[in-house]
Amino acid sequence: MNTFKYVDLFSGCGGLSLGLHNSSWKGVFAIEKNDDAFKTLEFNLIKKRKHFEWPEWLPQTAHDINEVLNNFESELKKLRGQINLVAGGPPCQGFSMAGRRNESDERNDLINSYINFVELVQPNLIFFENVKGFTMEFKKNKEKGIAYSELVLKNLRNLGYIVQGKLINFSEFGVPQKRTRFILVGMKNDLPKASQETVDNFFEELENNKFNFLKNKNLNFINTVEDAISDLLQSNGLVDSNDSPSFKSSKYGLSKSKYQKYSRKNIKSDIPDSHRFAKHQDSTVAKFKNILELTENRRNLDISNEIRERYNIKKHTIIPLCGNNCSPTITTLPDDYIHYKEPRILTVREYARLQSFPDWYQFQGKYTTGGKLRTKEVPRYSQIGNAIPPLFAEQAGIVLKNLL
């Protein structure tokens, strides 16, 4: 095969697919349950970039993976020998250290759906991403004392794959965010090059390639929050938001870093996409201003108990960002962070920059949601918080091609 083809499972808004697109992979289709996240992927990668060769038998819309497995088993089996890679990261809330770790969260079972999909399609390679908590041991279930990652490795070995998994910090690959994730790579054991050494080499090659990769992109090895978003300040001058008439946005400032030039490539508009500012009350702005002053020497950390008591803050996490460092792992909750310089939360576009999405990538759907809708809706902030950074995914895509 001259073109390397893949399927993206639990694709979200398309961070992994965008990285694979940039590393010259061809998408066959993507499976994502949520309508809003799928609309973002569809808008950018299906319609704008024509990245997928979508099969006629699968409607081009949002899908639950288990429905696809149940309704299209014979079509999936016919893909054997045609798919080089099955990639993706099953939802990870049950393992996440950011929320309440819950071993019985039903979303944990989606990993079994991923494995069932691999069994039906039998791709040459598998690529899997999950949260750091995925490597921790069970405390209660029958698998007590075993890390969930070990169970998944064992199941994939039983399917005939040589596998290896490691924790990787994306900030070491040019992403302006300290985000550590469990990355698993597998190779079908009947391929000519298949060996444990070949699979282990994926991680070594990923490490060795990053310097040249970033140099060729004209990017620094380490990119800070300021490098990422200092051209998106409110102080650039307020204008009407281009997709939310009652909200304000701002024009682009001058590109002040290599990362900003990279992010803004091929952008014609003066106003960034998805860059509307939150409508903070005056009292919130004053509080944020004080917190930024009080934490000048203690950034990228949750605020102290003393500050919580002084301002009667009950919220679980509030982290004032540091401009001259990478950000901590961003979550799906934008009010977890205060901008490093201005007394406000980040915009969707600033979130996207910290996840290495280029500015041409436009997000669809609501900006935020709340209450019971949190379990159903995936607004723009959540789409980005859940994504695999495309800058890392592109580097992984290059090394995965080399494996073949």
Stockholm file with secondary structure:
# STOCKHOLM 1.0

chainA/1-404         MNTFKYVDLFSGCGGLSLGLHNSSWKGVFAIEKNDDAFKTLEFNLIKKRKHFEWPEWLPQTAHDINEVLNNFESELKKLRGQINLVAGGPPCQGFSMAGRRNESDERNDLINSYINFVELVQPNLIFFENVKGFTMEFKKNKEKGIAYSELVLKNLRNLGYIVQGKLINFSEFGVPQKRTRFILVGMKNDLPKASQETVDNFFEELENNKFNFLKNKNLNFINTVEDAISDLLQSNGLVDSNDSPSFKSSKYGLSKSKYQKYSRKNIKSDIPDSHRFAKHQDSTVAKFKNILELTENRRNLDISNEIRERYNIKKHTIIPLCGNNCSPTITTLPDDYIHYKEPRILTVREYARLQSFPDWYQFQGKYTTGGKLRTKEVPRYSQIGNAIPPLFAEQAGIVLKNLL
#=GR chainA/1-404 SS CCSCEEEEESCTTSHHHHHHHHTTCEEEEEECSCHHHHHHHIIIIIIISCCBCCCTTSCSSCCCHHHHHHHCHHHHHTTTTTCSEEEECCCCTTTCSSSCCCTTCGGGGHHHHHHHHHHHHCCSEEEEEEEGGGGSBCSSSTTTTSBHHHHHHHHHHHTTEEEEEEEEEGGGGTCSEECEEEEEEEEETTSTTCCHHHHHHHHHHHHHHHHHHHHHTTCCSSCCHHHHHTTSCGGGCEEECSSCTTSEEECCCCCCSHHHHHHTTTCCCSSCTTCCCCCCCHHHHHHHHHHHHHTTTSCSSCCCHHHHHHHTCCCSCCEECCTTSCEECCCSCGGGEECSSSSSCCCHHHHHHHTTCCTTCCCCSCSCCCGGGGGTCCCHHHHHHTSCCHHHHHHHHHHHHHHC
#=GC SS_cons         CCSCEEEEESCTTSHHHHHHHHTTCEEEEEECSCHHHHHHHIIIIIIISCCBCCCTTSCSSCCCHHHHHHHCHHHHHTTTTTCSEEEECCCCTTTCSSSCCCTTCGGGGHHHHHHHHHHHHCCSEEEEEEEGGGGSBCSSSTTTTSBHHHHHHHHHHHTTEEEEEEEEEGGGGTCSEECEEEEEEEEETTSTTCCHHHHHHHHHHHHHHHHHHHHHTTCCSSCCHHHHHTTSCGGGCEEECSSCTTSEEECCCCCCSHHHHHHTTTCCCSSCTTCCCCCCCHHHHHHHHHHHHHTTTSCSSCCCHHHHHHHTCCCSCCEECCTTSCEECCCSCGGGEECSSSSSCCCHHHHHHHTTCCTTCCCCSCSCCCGGGGGTCCCHHHHHHTSCCHHHHHHHHHHHHHHC
//
